[in-house]
């Protein structure tokens, strides 16, 4: 084989290798989200409206172990999770250094108020009408529950309906991380 | 030194012109000006972000409330002066690299153009090689091989002839 032809063959081989590498690189890109992308990061410091015209300041809960639960009234898994949340909150409500916030998005204030009244929810309920908190936490649906340490770092996440054990584990993670 | 044949010379010229043409196209594509308006930038970013609550849809293509919220947030960030990379990284920080649907930024000259240039060059080289080989005189058959074939054919004819 003469030198120019050999050079062209080499160029072809390099070209094909690069094309294959680009294709494999494209195919190998993960189509799923990193479920722990926000873990270890400072918790979003959103200030959200509550049902009574007041404000829930997530940064203001610094110093306590916080569970943030994203939910809404029409979501079936959220309804399945509700009894566990109620039991869990009743168990820990009086403990110092503990707070729980339900953040509602994709729902109306009227529907949320009805749900809260009907289920005697005692924990903080904040509205997220523009999905600001949902995006800041990196939610991919609801329900999702995040554990925030007293130092304000996201240390745990549970996607989907949590059981009582899941909630206890999240609180334990939040408390163990100072 | 042997002078190249006129046909071969024109083929080489054609090859050079084609390579230059491909390089020029690649450079032109790679050097496309980025969208300048805030709306264009936001739309381009929406197309690069995967809707986190959908199956394989971009934020631009999804009608979900989450996608609409991301689009609004992207527009707000662009209006606030954040660069494209800052907006992308804000979402990577929340969702991980899987939130990026499309390759980021304008494709580089090397990444976009090199494989095309190399593949085109190889194709031209192949055409030239075929043309060159076609012009060569055919190889002569060894007389000993011809003799062997004739003997084998004769033997086969004898076997097939009815007795």
Interface residues (C-beta under 8 A of the other chain):
Chain A: X4 X5 X7 X8 X9 X11 X12 X14 X15 X16 X18 X19 X22 X26 X29 X30 X31 X32 X33 X34 X36 X37 X38 X41 X105 X106 X130 X131 X132 X134 X135 X136 X137 X138 X139 X140 X141
Chain B: X50 X52 X53 X56 X65 X66 X69 X70 X72 X73 X92 X93 X94 X95 X96 X97 X98 X99 X100 X103 X111 X114 X115 X116 X117 X118 X119 X121 X122 X124 X125 X126 X128 X129
